[in-house]
């Protein structure tokens, strides 16, 4: 059964005091068929538990996730209460329930949210489940905060560079650019194609300009050192000055967000843009080009100097366990649904959810998907979490930086002044 709670009902349950504290994916193989145990299966007899997930409210993902829940529940003779809210409301609603002691069991989290939920003090450390569980190194890191393992990795990937190989081929680009200099040269060549081609559909709307942070890291800025914000340092200034140069040269376009970039890319008007593999599904589905999927490739983000490690932003979902009634069985479910190879591979086939399980990454059903294989080889292995995610105010931090970058792009501020102001604004939020 899936329960949908409205915000009003939650506030009635939790009381106004808690409400004021709000902070701001086919049927699987049957559980038990070569099913890994979470420390030997649930402690004692399996019990009913709750599973919170925004995917249960999404048209494409809901039947897939529900089938997983039903398979496990049927095998163990239990009931799993699905609790769901729309994605944009999910985090606040879940926090309200956890703080009010109204929720225990397993819950889906975006990797960016662990730093918000872990400090509530209600999560079970799942290190014993994840250790030696066959997950990729990147996936294991995705579930950690301050060296503690709070999340079991479910689907893990990265936001990286997606290219249109047909357009790149038209300018004679047969290899991916390794350095920033190579990348800028490629964009300059793409601009010569004309016909409204946007060489690089970078995010230039402040509401979605977080990719600039990855470019700052590429130029050498740590963004935050401990609790000290470093934005305003030479690398961050250089990154924004470079971004402004691309903007002035028409190599990136004004007022572009992820949805704009996907639409333009789908129309064959973009050479390169930033996205997660799963995000390209919408791009392909909405494209008038039936051959678009075969033209996509994923490349490592260019580096400042040859030999540097390419940067990319971690993307994905983990499952956390909130202690309380049913937590032992919820832990076993989190382990099974993320580490049973057949279940994980079918999850990928159904909704293009990149596997966190090493064996599934290497499965032929996954390697046959060229873009996923490219990301798994070139992008995801070096993906890292944003340093901002340690803080509940991470979204405000991203906005503070984006607004200052926007002021540079439109000519209202210099890179030096804007990054100094951005650093001060972010520091004030810590």
Secondary structure, DSSP 8 states (H G I E B T S, - for coil): -EEE--HHHHHHHH-HHHHTT---------TTSS---SSSSSSSS---EEEE-GGGGSHHHHHHHHHHHHHHHHHHT--EEEEE--HHHHHHHHHHHHHTT---EEEEEEGGGHHHHGGGS-B---HHHHTTS-B-HHHHHHTEETTEE--EEEEEEEEEEEEEHHHHHHTT--S---BHHHHHHHHHHHHTT-TT-EEEE---SGGG-THHHHHHHHHT--SEETTEE-TTSHHHHHHHHHHHHHHHTTSS-SS--HHHHHHHHHTT-EEEEEE-GGGHHHHHHH-S-TTHHHHEEEE---BSSTT----EEEEEEEEEEESSTTHHHHHHHHHHHHH-HHHHHHHHHHH---B-BHHHHTSHHHHTSHHHHHHHHHTGGGEE--GGGGSTTHHHHHHHHHHHHHHHHTTSS-HHHHHHHHHHHHHHT-
